[in-house]
Amino acid sequence: MEKRSCVVCAATFYVLPQCPNQIYCSARQCQQVRKNRWQREARKDPDYQENQVRAQQRWRASHPDYWRTYRAEHAEYTQKNRELQASRNAKRHKKP
């Protein structure tokens, strides 16, 4: 097994045979850095973005009443959110 240094914490780790290009160790914080970097790069990828849009559209089509039901079941939260949004709108439209 090959040994490498992690690009985040510089700890030595054994490369998994399934992942010959592995550059991060298995430490939680290093994996979080890897995930964050991947997500940042994925946001720039037009294919990834298009796939996300299609997945969201499919979900909304299969759950058409989700938000209506959620608001009905969480009336207190919904009311508080409306009040907070009204105050944010008032601040935004306030003339100097």
Sequence and secondary structure as in RCSB ss.txt:
>XXXX:A:sequence
MEKRSCVVCAATFYVLPQCPNQIYCSARQCQQVRKNRWQREARKDPDYQENQVRAQQRWRASHPDYWRTYRAEHA
EYTQKNRELQASRNAKRHKKP
>XXXX:A:secstr
  EEE TTT  EEE  TT TT  S S HHHHHHHHHHHHHHHTT HHHHHHHHHHHHHHHHH TTHHHHHHHHTH
HHHHHHHHHHHHHHHHHT   
